[in-house]
């Protein structure tokens, strides 16, 4: 493995892919007041998307739109996120991007765009709903959603996209991961209340993975009381254990995804759960203390199912977890020490698997090439 430092960026935080001008690029933006940088797939810096204001927790490309993406702005911390919101970034044809407000949403931390049939839905998670003093968690976060139209140019500060609450009471609503099974996209969301899957509304007559129809005709298996214009969201709880972040990956190759969980909020425990008839059962715990777990990504490295996880304090370590066929157990190896990773994204480019990591505690944007 080769490590390459791509740039220095104070409190670098968010990492995301962006397909732009016919090829894969990588976006990296700052948690505090600093810029957003665009790199090509090899890690060469190509452009500054914006100089500020920062406070970027999440960036997501609009499906099918060349170089267009959404981002959070002005979420500087759970104690400084009251002015946060989601913005759109659209290439201006001159090498820059036009930035405009899409929806003000105080304390918005994670969001995504999920496709369902021909429709696209924006789902957004607020880490809390307000506070009276520093580190006050008495006002839990919520999950919001809205149908995202094909043309979002009509939305701006004076005409924001209207979002609807689909779940309340999400204390320390922090973790998010998009998952896809059998053509269905869903949101894996983590809070002190546990780990949940949110499925967007389905077109009438759509067949679920179990063969049953979803849509207006089958309200019984959907979360009651949370309807939207084109249907209802289906919400399923996987764990009631407090969790900070999670991914679903089939590490052991048995055909069923394991649930890989960092817990509790910004916590110290890495656990792996297997699905059973009774629900998800814990089968592995990382044997060391990990201070301020945060970075997580699941995918394939060198042809092997892998989860990459890292923590920001103490040893500030980045690790790769895989399945050991000989020992029939989970194993890990250290990729980097003292880097303090906040977020990581993995992809394959020019025949090599790569990780781009926002090493927040060292202000270092790093690429790990396998």
C-alpha positions in Angstrom: 0.0 0.0 0.0 1.2 3.5 -0.8 0.1 6.6 1.0 0.0 9.9 -0.8 -0.8 13.3 0.8 -3.0 15.2 -1.6 -3.4 18.5 0.2 -3.5 20.3 3.6 -7.0 21.5 4.6 -7.8 22.7 8.0 -10.3 20.4 9.8 -10.9 18.5 6.5 -14.0 16.4 7.0 -16.4 15.5 4.1 -15.4 13.2 1.2 -17.6 12.3 -1.8 -17.3 11.1 -5.4 -18.4 13.4 -8.2 -18.7 12.4 -11.9 -17.8 15.5 -13.8 -16.9 16.1 -17.5 -16.9 12.4 -18.2 -14.8 11.0 -15.4 -14.7 10.3 -11.7 -13.5 13.1 -9.3 -13.3 13.4 -5.6 -14.6 16.3 -3.4 -13.1 17.1 0.0 -14.5 19.9 2.2 -13.8 21.4 5.6 -15.8 21.1 8.8 -14.7 24.6 9.8 -14.4 27.7 7.7 -12.3 26.6 4.8 -12.6 25.6 1.1 -14.0 22.7 -0.8 -11.4 21.0 -3.2 -12.0 19.0 -6.3 -9.5 16.2 -7.2 -9.4 13.9 -10.2 -9.5 10.2 -9.6 -5.7 10.0 -9.3 -5.7 12.6 -6.6 -4.5 15.7 -8.5 -6.1 18.9 -7.4 -8.3 20.4 -10.2 -10.3 23.2 -8.7 -11.6 25.0 -5.6 -15.4 24.7 -5.7 -15.9 27.3 -2.9 -13.7 29.2 -0.5 -16.2 29.1 2.3 -18.3 29.2 4.4 -17.4 25.6 5.3 -19.3 23.6 7.9 -19.6 20.7 5.4 -20.8 17.4 6.8 -22.1 15.8 3.6 -21.9 16.1 -0.2 -24.0 14.1 -2.6 -24.1 14.2 -6.4 -27.5 14.7 -8.0 -28.0 11.5 -10.0 -27.6 11.9 -13.8 -26.4 15.5 -13.5 -22.8 16.2 -14.6 -20.9 17.9 -11.8 -24.0 18.9 -9.9 -24.2 18.1 -6.2 -25.7 19.1 -2.9 -23.9 19.9 0.3 -24.4 20.9 3.9 -23.1 24.4 4.8 -22.6 26.1 8.2 -22.7 23.0 10.4 -19.6 23.7 12.4 -20.3 21.4 15.3 -23.4 20.1 17.2 -23.1 23.3 19.3 -22.8 25.5 16.2 -25.2 24.3 13.6 -28.3 26.5 14.1 -27.6 28.3 10.7 -27.0 25.1 8.8 -28.7 24.2 5.6 -28.4 22.3 2.3 -27.1 24.1 -0.8 -26.8 23.1 -4.5 -23.6 23.5 -6.5 -24.0 23.7 -10.3 -21.1 24.0 -12.8 -21.1 27.4 -14.4 -19.4 26.3 -17.6 -16.3 28.4 -16.8 -14.6 26.0 -14.4 -16.5 27.2 -11.3 -19.8 26.4 -9.6 -22.8 28.4 -8.8 -23.8 27.9 -5.1 -27.4 28.6 -4.0 -29.5 27.7 -1.0 -31.8 24.7 -1.5 -33.3 24.3 2.0 -32.4 25.9 5.4 -32.3 23.1 8.0 -30.8 23.8 11.4 -28.4 21.1 12.7 -28.6 19.1 9.4 -25.7 16.6 9.6 -26.2 13.9 7.0 -28.4 13.7 3.9 -28.7 11.7 0.7 -30.7 11.3 -2.5 -32.4 8.0 -2.9 -34.0 6.8 -6.2 -37.3 5.0 -6.3 -38.7 4.1 -9.7 -38.5 7.4 -11.7 -38.6 9.5 -8.6 -35.7 10.9 -6.5 -36.1 11.7 -2.8 -34.0 13.8 -0.5 -33.6 12.4 3.0 -31.9 14.5 5.7 -31.0 13.9 9.3 -30.6 16.6 11.9 -28.3 15.7 14.8 -30.5 17.6 17.2 -33.4 20.1 17.0 -32.0 22.9 19.2 -30.2 23.5 22.5 -30.2 25.9 25.4 -26.5 25.6 26.3 -23.3 23.9 25.1 -23.6 20.1 24.8 -27.4 20.2 25.5 -29.0 17.1 24.0 -32.5 17.6 25.4 -34.0 18.3 21.9 -33.5 15.2 19.8 -33.0 15.3 16.1 -35.4 14.3 13.3 -35.4 12.7 9.9 -36.8 14.8 7.0 -37.7 14.0 3.4 -38.9 15.6 0.2 -39.4 14.6 -3.4 -36.6 16.1 -5.4 -37.8 17.4 -8.8 -35.7 17.0 -11.9 -35.2 20.8 -12.1 -34.1 22.3 -8.8 -33.1 25.7 -10.2 -36.5 27.0 -9.0 -35.3 26.7 -5.4 -33.3 29.5 -3.7 -33.2 31.4 -0.4 -36.5 33.0 -1.1 -38.2 29.8 -2.3 -36.7 26.8 -0.4 -37.5 23.2 -0.9 -40.2 22.2 1.6 -39.2 19.1 3.7 -41.5 16.9 5.8 -40.6 15.2 9.1 -40.8 11.4 8.7 -39.4 10.5 12.1 -38.9 12.4 15.3 -37.1 11.7 18.6 -33.7 10.7 17.1 -31.3 11.5 19.9 -27.7 12.2 18.7 -28.8 11.4 15.1 -25.4 11.0 13.6 -24.7 8.0 11.3 -25.8 7.5 7.7 -25.0 5.1 4.9 -26.8 4.4 1.7 -27.6 0.7 1.1 -29.0 -1.1 -1.9 -30.6 -4.6 -2.0 -32.2 -6.2 -5.0 -32.7 -2.8 -6.8 -34.1 -1.1 -3.7 -32.2 1.9 -2.2 -32.5 2.6 1.5 -31.0 4.8 4.2 -29.2 3.2 7.1 -29.5 5.7 9.9 -27.9 5.6 13.4 -28.8 7.3 16.7 -28.9 6.7 20.4 -32.3 5.0 19.7 -30.6 2.4 17.5 -30.0 1.5 13.9 -32.8 2.0 11.3 -33.5 1.4 7.6 -35.6 4.0 5.8 -37.1 2.9 2.5 -38.4 5.7 0.2 -42.0 5.6 -1.2 -42.5 3.0 -3.9 -44.5 3.4 -7.1 -47.9 1.7 -6.9 -47.7 -2.0 -7.7 -43.9 -2.2 -7.1 -42.8 -5.6 -5.8 -40.8 -5.7 -2.6 -38.0 -8.3 -2.2 -40.4 -10.7 -0.5 -42.8 -10.5 -3.5 -45.4 -8.3 -1.8 -46.6 -5.2 -3.4 -45.7 -1.8 -2.0 -47.5 1.5 -2.5 -50.8 3.0 -1.6 -52.5 -0.4 -1.7 -50.4 -1.9 1.1 -50.2 0.6 4.0 -50.1 -2.1 6.7 -46.3 -2.7 6.5 -45.4 1.0 6.4 -44.8 3.3 9.3 -48.2 4.7 10.2 -48.8 8.4 10.2 -45.9 9.5 7.9 -47.2 10.0 4.4 -45.9 12.0 1.5 -47.4 13.1 -1.8 -46.4 10.1 -3.7 -46.6 7.4 -1.0 -45.2 6.5 2.3 -41.8 5.8 3.8 -41.1 2.4 5.3 -39.1 2.4 8.5 -37.5 -0.7 10.0 -35.5 -0.9 13.2 -32.5 -3.3 13.0 -31.0 -2.6 16.5 -32.1 -0.8 19.6 -28.4 -0.4 20.7 -27.1 3.2 20.7 -25.0 3.6 17.6 -22.9 6.4 16.0 -22.3 4.9 12.5 -22.9 1.6 10.7 -22.5 -0.1 7.3 -24.0 -3.3 5.9 -21.4 -5.6 4.2 -21.1 -9.3 3.6 -17.6 -9.8 5.0 -17.8 -13.6 5.6 -19.2 -14.4 2.1 -22.3 -16.3 3.3 -24.6 -14.2 1.2 -26.0 -12.2 4.1 -24.7 -8.8 5.0 -23.2 -8.3 8.5 -24.0 -5.1 10.3 -20.8 -3.3 11.2 -21.4 -0.8 14.0 -19.4 2.0 15.7 -21.0 2.7 19.1 -22.1 4.7 21.1 -22.2 8.3 19.8 -18.5 9.2 18.9 -17.8 6.1 20.9 -15.1 3.5 21.5 -16.6 0.1 20.5 -16.5 -1.6 17.1 -18.9 -4.5 16.8 -20.1 -6.8 14.1 -23.6 -8.3 14.1 -24.9 -11.3 12.1 -28.6 -11.6 11.1 -30.5 -14.4 12.8 -34.1 -15.4 13.2 -34.2 -13.4 16.4 -32.7 -10.3 14.8 -29.1 -9.1 14.7 -26.7 -10.9 17.0 -23.3 -9.6 18.1 -20.5 -11.9 17.0 -17.4 -9.8 17.1 -15.9 -6.9 19.2 -12.7 -5.1 18.2 -10.3 -6.0 21.1 -8.9 -2.5 21.7 -10.2 0.8 23.0 -10.8 3.2 20.1 -11.2 6.9 21.1 -13.8 8.9 19.1 -14.7 6.5 16.4 -15.8 8.3 13.3 -14.6 7.2 9.8 -16.3 4.2 8.2 -16.7 2.8 4.7 -17.7 -0.6 3.3 -16.8 -2.1 0.0 -14.2 -4.2 -1.8 -10.4 -3.8 -1.7 -8.2 -6.1 -3.8 -11.3 -8.3 -4.5 -12.0 -8.8 -0.8 -15.0 -7.5 1.1 -13.7 -4.9 3.5 -14.9 -2.4 6.1 -12.5 0.5 6.8 -12.9 2.3 10.1 -11.0 4.9 12.0 -10.9 6.9 15.2 -9.9 10.5 15.7 -8.2 10.6 19.2 -5.6 8.5 21.0 -3.7 6.4 18.4 -5.8 8.1 15.6 -5.8 4.9 13.7 -7.2 3.8 10.3 -8.0 0.1 10.0 -9.3 -2.5 7.4 -11.5 -5.3 8.6 -11.9 -8.5 6.6 -12.8 -12.2 6.9 -10.0 -14.7 7.6 -10.9 -17.9 5.8 -8.4 -20.1 7.6 -9.4 -19.0 11.1 -13.0 -18.6 10.2 -13.0 -15.3 12.0 -12.8 -11.5 11.5 -9.5 -9.9 11.3 -8.1 -6.4 11.0 -4.9 -4.7 9.9 -3.7 -1.1 10.6 -3.5 1.1 7.5 -2.2 4.2 9.2 -1.5 5.6 12.7 -1.7 9.1 14.1 -3.8 10.4 11.3 -7.1 11.0 13.1 -9.6 10.2 10.3 -13.0 11.8 10.2 -14.4 10.3 7.0 -13.2 7.9 4.3 -14.3 6.9 0.8 -13.1 3.9 -1.3 -13.2 3.4 -5.1 -11.3 1.8 -8.0 -9.6 4.0 -10.6 -7.1 3.2 -13.4 -6.9 -0.4 -12.2 -6.1 0.3 -8.5 -8.3 0.4 -5.4 -8.0 3.6 -3.5 -9.1 5.2 -0.3 -9.4 9.0 0.1 -9.4 9.9 3.8 -10.1 13.3 5.5 -7.6 13.0 8.3 -9.2 15.8 10.3 -6.8 15.8 13.3 -3.7 16.3 11.1 -5.4 18.6 8.5 -4.3 16.1 5.9 -6.2 14.8 2.8 -4.6 11.5 2.1 -5.0 8.8 -0.6 -4.1 5.2 0.2 -3.4 3.2 -3.0 -3.5 -0.7 -3.0 
